[in-house]
């Protein structure tokens, strides 16, 4: 990639993106494709890098249960995913996107009742067409997923769901960025961003120098809060650990996306969907592994006896309400924040419409529902605001 | 099946055993693994990749790469590099290297 970063001879970028995970990389490529000269600051992988631990769902159902703007953004991104994946395919690989539809499988009647209630709540807040999720009974579930066991009594189905290879997507984005004539990749951890004055650029400082840019976007996941505050940005995100269990390769039995089991293109299974609030701790635990495996075998009994080959823990980047935070600083115009927990699902939107909003400097007005101003509102005010969004 | 690049070093410690590979009895020696036996017999691949259907062969010989998967004693998806040979062991190569399907549970 690019050599050591020095400012000597380097033009000021139109936009600097801090963070080269799925969010930052998709935004950077999108901005460059819109014509901007982009500097992408890549701190490299570390233990808390969410993009290295993703499950790989492009998941629309359940998104924005009380916030239609989020349901619609997720659905638009899913609709854009096939084109996004095609635009990244090269001789080294593809994001392996499959727009299969998705099921959330209920084990037992209590779970199914819970799913039905959640769907009902959503219908009261959102338009029915926002994501087309519907309850399916045991018979339809077996038609769509014949391998389910007797405890699977139904579930939720959404035709817009799918799945992709998250590392394949990240690597394809990075290959496209390195090739792109308007992108410079700086391999450094940005330690601080100094706001510019009127018509003066921002300066992004790292251990070996600095980067200058007319505008700056913080897309640094768990690294965002420390950079954001000085720019008048509100990156209130917390880590939520998810553990993933990987099995040996198994024969094909599951093409559709499923929130707890994903069969990868290699034939291995990813099993997951644990949620733990344990701070910055990516260790795995026997108890979570056992409960993930127990659910997988209850769902698909033929998997009993399949061998586990490894496990990992990763940290979701969660805002207080789970929605993305898109913010343009009013104190330091030109500085923006983009953070979300659905880096895979939203990648296609980040590379297209959200990048366009950044290039046009219209992030705040186009994504008002995702402003952190919502955290200061009462529930009623928030409902009024999101209906307008 | 013969004439591969691998051959065993002269050895005196391994007890001779008979292993059935793809239906044919072959001589093996206690202490070697199914993977080294197959390589010595000249197999240039053991199974096929379940995603790409490309032929697969061992890379690491220490349990990490899953390139050596084949069916051992009717257990599909066995790692040949981790299974020592024993008398009467049956080995099948050439199939898609995966564990059980819903129709043929493990």
Interface residues (C-beta under 8 A of the other chain):
Chain A: X146 X147 X247 X248 X249 X250 X251 X252 X253 X264 X265 X266 X267 X300 X301 X302 X304 X305 X306 X307 X309
Chain B: X49 X50 X51 X66 X69 X76 X77 X96 X97 X98 X99 X100 X101 X102 X105 X106
